[in-house]
């Protein structure tokens, strides 16, 4: 599993829309989180007329009798009570904790026969329960299942299901109220020890029909790593192409996958001192963006202006 490259892309997916320019809680666009890949408890979804999901499913193809490892990642939102005295933050301001659940590698033959089912729980915590904690965090639970089926000799379909199994004492009255019980920005990273994953976007002709029959709900699997490598797959709630990359000129995430780093960095530099102080107080991630931008060398700013990846001759039009 090529975790180094997968981590870069997964981080961008994990925090897509987490906080937007001008990165201040008082900004209207940051009063409501713009989330992808949200899995709510089933009890909440039952009252939403299918507008929200409580589970996701991804199916992919792998060739070779290999071992498969899977990692589930998501954000858990926690709420900072107004009583903390941070007046610049709105009541109920939410920040995120990264969560990861790993399924130990299993052989495809084992997955075909028995499959794997794993339950996970992240306990709730009240403000002041530890010296570092000033947030209220609800307890959440979930389940991840992985199985496989033989399609033809040496070719297998891998199936993963993820469910939010959190039990609710009371049904949240709104989506915002339900987010602390949800798995947010949920995605999966799959690794093959010795086999090769098959691209669902550009499968070989002999596997095109099998690829078309793969069912994916809530996420879409793409190959990640160096172009041509086939041992790592990212099932993302945002549809990507195979082998997505972070531009080497980018100094860090700005929480916007369509971002233009130069424009956003220059705009951050124009914030007033009062606006920058609010940005610092809004959380560690916003503060990191501000500090990185303020300390960025001129040479790095120049790199953000543009880059030539390659040149090709222009064909002359025939008379």
Helices and strands as residue ranges (DSSP letters): H 3-14, G 28-30, H 42-45, E 55-63, E 67-80, G 82-84, E 93-107, H 108-113, E 116-122, E 140-152, E 155-164, H 175-178, G 179-181, E 184-192, E 196-198, G 205-207, H 208-212, E 220-223, E 232-236, H 261-269, H 273-281, H 284-294, H 298-303
